[in-house]
């Protein structure tokens, strides 16, 4: 087992020799990268270790991006066919430990994301041009949301990351991220069509005649609305991993939606339970004058990414 000091001067590992060789091939470690072998106290360059000489010699001059382990073909068939079991408490505790270990990085990217989101919200209330900024925010915040997943995934995998990686969604798979978000949102929103129809039939006549809405009509409309929430929740949980799959596996939006659906359906209630726990954590953060979101959001995202690794990765996630 080995530890390395990345270009950001942070320590990563311990990792196996095979993992370090992979980092060398991908360009995230080089001959001069400081390495500490298990049982040693000194740090030496990778080039001083003969077991990595072959990997250094065979290093590709144009290494592939670090987040494309499965390439453009998506998730390996054997992963799609296997089963899994999520430890909800384990995902949360691992997320907490990861945030503690990478506090500066994960809090800083969350601050950037929230700051940009707040800025667009303020611009959205400007008369006349406000709706334009509200629409523009979609094309900025969605890839940033994907970037939060991206940076957290790198941390989960013990790979070097910087706050600049938050903008990786703009550099690759931008259109697919936007389409994945828009299409999944529209399909979920279609579940509210019965609510609109019922409201038009039962409530609109009273409102147009400036009359008090009939209590029975109100109860019916509210009941239909609550029932319509069930398929929305079902679809939202099924597509929770669409953005990570697009970035991680280089998938187009529709195969990513199908893949997330297939794997989540195997243990839908476990993912639903995890999302509820993450929502409660974020609610607690929001109640702390919203400042707590800087810490609760990274914990929740990390928990989801540990679940993602359990479901979709050939190698299980490392415990921080």
KAKA-V400586 format. One record per helix or strand. SS is the DSSP state (hx for helix, st for strand). FROM is the first residue (numbers start at 0). TO is the last residue. If there is no record, write none. Layout:
BEGIN
SS,FROM,TO ; SS,FROM,TO
END
This chain:
BEGIN
st,1,4 ; st,10,14 ; hx,16,25 ; st,33,36 ; st,43,44 ; hx,45,47 ; hx,49,56 ; hx,70,72 ; hx,76,80 ; hx,87,100 ; hx,102,122 ; hx,129,155 ; hx,162,170 ; hx,173,201 ; hx,203,207 ; hx,214,237 ; hx,241,247 ; hx,252,265 ; hx,267,286 ; hx,292,311
END
